[in-house]
Amino acid sequence: MTDFFVRNGMLYDWAWTLSTVIGILVIALPLMLAVAMVIYAERKIWAAIALRRGPNVVGPFGLLQSFADGLKVFLKETIIPSSSNKALFLIAPIITFTTALIVWAVVPFDVGVVLTDINVGLLYILAASSLGVYGVILAGWASNSKYPFFSAIRAAAQMVSYEVSIGFVIICVVLYAGTFNLTGIVMAQQGNIGFGLLNGFGFNPLLFPMAVVFLISSMAETFRTPFDLVEAESELVAGHQTEYSSMSFALFWLGEYANVILMCALNAILFWGGFLPILNIPILYWIPGILWLLLKMSIFFFIFGWVKATVPRYRYDQLMRLGWKIFLPLSLLFVVLISGWLMLTRYGVGA
């Protein structure tokens, strides 16, 4: 896009700036629309599982329900507790929302269809997504209320607990792909197993357990049921969001669902071929890669909604036990197994 503007007489610096802004808007605006639609879709999933109808009044089939909810929140008054730290109280939801958006800069939707195709894209996502917990911690502390503060402490412990195992899972993927670049990781999965017929590390027996660990850990990272101890309404009212209202509350919701969509995308990209078709058959490549990616993301989002509607919440000791006593040793074991397997098969015993 920069070259297009330069060829039409624009200075390179202005052309680069304009093309970058356009690229950001092309990703951010559809993402906000997607958040509204996935909230509607998730409510429909919950309703179907509970044998209810779900949203069906506002707009055809209830499609405008999320927009009506957004308008309602926008028109409400922003209430700031008198004893809170007002600056941090308002900054917290902005941090959560911003960190949920910036990680999308390196997500590839097809070959070359990515805002910034950097070599360390996976490390960038791991680092940027980790910053989101600061929004939760600041919200809990700045509210000057006991329930939000308990929620902030839980969020910090939970984030650390599951990021360790996610880190080891990512090491397994990088060892197999040989790169931190997300497009490179996707292309490394082409014809990876099944006599070249299947695209995806998830079909590899050595990496399938890590795909399961990553899926469960991604639910814990986004504070989704059964790992929603941060917002446990039976214990903490609404967790770190208890004192929030109006658009500050909405920013937490937008950030949460943007992170959920991101985790669905990462599950598809790291283990199930991303924008590649499931089968390595030439005719399937006629379908645009972004459609394959959206299909896989939709499957994972259905799993997220399905789990939330059916699985009861863990106790906090069960949450910690799963992260530290099961996922951490398991992922570390598979780092050793995959490293040994690659040394024997790809690099030779003497490498």
N, C-alpha and C positions, 0 to 999 in steps of 0.2 A: 504494500500500500504506500510505503514511503517513496518507492521508485516512481509510482504513478503520479504523486504530487510533484516530485522533482522534475519529471518529464514535462509537466504542465507549467513549469516556470517558477515553482515555489522554492525558496531557499531550503537547504537540507535540514537545518535545525528546526525550522517551522514545520516542514513536512514530517519529520520524525515525531515531533510533539503532537501534531494533529492526528497522525495515524495511531499513535499510542492511546490518545484520548478516545478515539473512535473504537479501538479494540477493547478498551476497558468498558465502554458503554455497551458494546455488542455482547459482552459477557455478563455485566452487572444487571442490566435491565431485564434480559430474559431470566436471569437467576431469581430476581425478585418476583417475577411473574410465576416462575416455577415453584417458589416457596408457597405462594397463595394456592396454587393448584395441588401441591402435594399435601397441604393441610386438609384440603377438601377430599382428596383421594384417601388419606389416612382415616378420616372420619367415616368415609364410606366403607372402608375395610373393617373398622371396628363395628360399624352397624351391621354389616353382613354376618360377621362372626357371632354377634349377639342377637341375630334374627330381628334387627330393626331396619328402618329405612334410611336413617342418616339425614343430612341436609337435603331438602327437597322443595323449599318454598321460594327462596330468593333466586330468581333467574331460572332458565330452563334446567331441569334436573338438579336445581340447587347450586349450579356452577358459580354463581355470584356471591355465595355465602361468605367466603373468605374476604372478598372486597367490602362487603357490608360490615363485617367485623372490624376490618382495618379502618373504615370510615368512622365507625363508632368509637374506636380507641383514639383516633386522631382528634375527635371533637371533645374528648374528655379533658378535664383539668389535670395538669401535672402537679401533684402534691409532694412537697419536699418536707420530710419530718424536721421539726424545729431543732432537735438535738443532734441531727446528722451532720457529717462533714459535707457541706453542700457541693463543693467542687468535685470531690471524689465520687460523691453520690451520682452526679450527672455524667462524669467521665466514664464510669464503669460500663454502662450499656453501650456506649460508643466504642469502647475497646473490644467488647464481645462481638459487636456487629462488624467492625472494621477487620478484625483478624479473620472472621469468617469469610470475608470477601477477598482479601489479598492472596489467599492460598490458591485461588482459581487462576492466577496469572500463569501457572506452569502446567495446568491440566490440558493434555492433548485430546482434542475431539476427533481428529483424523490426522493423517500425515501432513505436517506443515500447518495445521489449523490449531494454533496455540499462540497465546499472547507473547510469551517469552520462553523459548525452547532452550533453557540453560542446562549445562551438564550435570548440575547438582540439584535438579528439580525435586528429587525425593527428599533430600536433606532440607531443602527450603520449606517443603510442606510440613515436615516433622518439626522444624524450628518455629515456623509461623503459627501453626495450629496449637503449639504448646503455649503460646502467649494468651490464648483465649481464657485460660484459667485465671489470669490476673483480673479480668473483668468480674468474674464471680467472686474472687477474694476481696476485691475493692468494694463491690456491692455489699457483701456481707459485713465488712468492717465499717464502711461509711454509714450504713443504716443505723448504727448505734442501737441495735436490737438483738436480743439473744438468739432468736430463731435464725435470722440471716447469718449471724456470726457462726453458729453451729454448722450451717450449710457451707459456709466458706471453708471451714476447717475440713469438712468431709470432702469437698471438691478438690482441695489441694492434695490430700492423701490419696484419693481415688485416681487423680490424674497421674501422679507419680507411679502408683502401683501398676497401672496398665500400660504406661508408656515404656516401661522397661521391657516388657514382653513384646510390645509392638516393635521396639527397636531391634530385638533379636530376630523377629519375623522378617523385618525389612532386610537385615543382613543376609538371611537365607535367599531372599529374592535377588538381591544384588549379586551374590555369589554366582547364582545361576545365569543372570542376565549379563553380568560383567560391566554394568554401567549404572549410574544414578539418574541418568536422563530418562524421563518417563516414556518418551516416544521410543527410545532404544529398548526399554524394558518390554514394551508392547511388541515390538518387532522381533525381539528374542523369543517370544512365545509362539511365533508362526511355525506350524508343523513340528512343535516341540516334542510330541509324543504320539503314540498310536500309529507308527509307521508313516509319520508325517501328515496324518489325517486330521489331527486335533490341534486347535490353537488354544493354548492356555497352560500356565504352570499348575493350575488346580487339578489337571488330569494326571499330573505326575504323582505317583504314590509317595514320594519323599516330601513333596510340597503340599499335598492335600491337607494333612493335619495342620500345617501352618496357615492354610487358607481358612480353616475352621477357627483356629485361635485368633486370627486377625479379625474375622467377622464378629466374634463375641467381644473381643477387646474394643472394636470400634463402637459397639453398643455402649460399653462402659465409658469410653472416652467422650461420647456425646450425652452421657447421663440419661440414657434411655432405659426403660423397663427391660429387664428386672434389676437394673443398676441405677435407678433413679433415687438413690438415697439422699442426693443433694436437694431434691425438691419433694421429699416424701411428705405428702399432704396430711397423712395421718399423724405425723410427728412434728413437722416443721412448718405447717400451714402452706407456704409456697416457697420455702427455702430462701435463697438470696433475693428472690423477686417479691417477697412479702410486702415491703414498703413502697414498691414501685407502682406507678399508674400511668395512664395515657401513653405517649409515644416512647417514653423511656422503658416501659414494660414491653411495648411492641418490638423494640430493638433487640431485647433478649430473645423474643420468639423468633424474629427473623434470623438472628445469629444461630440459634439452636437448629433450626431447620436447614439453614444453609450448610451447617456442619454435617447434618445428617445426609444431605444430598452429596456432599463432598466424600463422606465415608463410603457411600454407595458407589461413587465413581472410582474411588481408590480400590475397593474390593474388585471391581470389574477390571481395572487397569493392571493391578499387580498380579492377579491370579487367573483371570478368565478372558484374557486376550484383548481387553479394552475395545478399541474400534475395529478389531479384526472379527470376521465371522467365526462362529464356533467350529465349523468344519473348514478345513483348508482345501476347499473346492473352488476352482476359478470362477464359476458362474455366480457364486455367492459374493464375490468381490465387486460385482456390479451394483450391489446395494451400498449406498454411501456409508462410510465408517461411523459417522455420527449417529446414524439410526441404530447400528449394532450396539454402540455405547449406551444410548438412551434405553434400549431394550434391556440390557443387562442391569443398568441402574434401576430400572423399574422393578425388575425381579427382586433385587436386594432391598428396595424400599418396601415392597410387599412383605418380605421376610421381617423387616424392622417393625412394620405395623402389626403383623401377625403375632410376633413375640410379645409386643406391648399389650395386645388384647387377650392373651392367653396365659402368660407366665407370671406367677406371683412374685412380688418384690423379695429380694434377698435380705437377710439380716446383715448387719454391717460386718460381723465376724466372718460370715460366709463369703461376702464380697472380697475381703482382704485375703482369705484363705485361697480363693480361686486365683487371685492375681499372683500372690507370692509363693504359694506352695504347689501350685499345679502348672499355671501357664509359664512362669519364669523358668523352672527346671526343664519343662518340656521343650520350650523354645530354645534354651541353651543346648539341650541334648541334640536337637535337630540341626543347630549350627555346626556342631561337631560331626554329625553323620553326613550332612551335605558337603561339608568341606572335605571329609575323607573320601566320599564318593567321587567328587570332582577331581581330586588328586589322582585317584586310581584310573578314572575313565577319560577325563579330558586332558589332563596335564601329564599323566604318566606317574608311575610310582616314584621315580627318581627326581621329579620336578621339585 
